Amino acid sequence: EGSIDGRALGVLADRLGVPLSAVLLAGLGVQLWRRSGQARLSVDHLFSCRSYPELQGVLGPFARFLPVPVAIREGSAFDDLARSVSASLKEAQKWQEYYSGEG
């Protein structure tokens, strides 16, 4: 396929009002859907787990991966998917201190 222009992705994210990570995760979701046929996916995303100011400079392994649901609806616009993924990222971020990955 074609080359990817990082600036264009940033412009798209700004236009949609979502973080660049949501655009990238939405694009990954589309590629996984095309290759697997699975419309409901869960993709792990790395969160820093440093939501408190006093943790910003502390050394240690605080980061963890949390599952982020990505639901593809055939025929829907990429803009809608990116906004949905952005909402899923925000929801997952709320759980970054509590999620253990077990169970």
C-alpha positions, 0 to 999 in steps of 0.5 A, a space after each residue: 500500500 502507500 507510505 504513511 505521513 506522520 504529519 497527516 496522521 497528526 492533522 487527522 487526530 487534531 481534526 477529529 479531536 482525538 489523541 494520535 494514539 486513538 488514530 493509530 489504534 483505530 488503524 491497527 484495528 482495521 488492519 486486524 479486522 481485515 486480516 482476521 474477520 473479527 469485528 470485536 477486538 481487544 488490543 493492549 495499550 501501554 499506560 504510564 500509570 503515573 497519574 499523580 504528580 508525585 509519581 512523575 519523577 519516581 523510578 520504577 516499573 509503573 507502566 502496564 498494558 491494559 486491554 482496549 476494546 475496538 469494535 469495527 462496524 462494516 461501512 462505518 466511517 474511520 472518523 467514528 471508529 477513531 472517536 470510539 477508540 478514543 473513548 475506549 482509551 479514556 475508559 481504560 485509563 481510568 482503570 490503570 491503577 486497578 487492573 492487574 491482568 489476572 483473572 
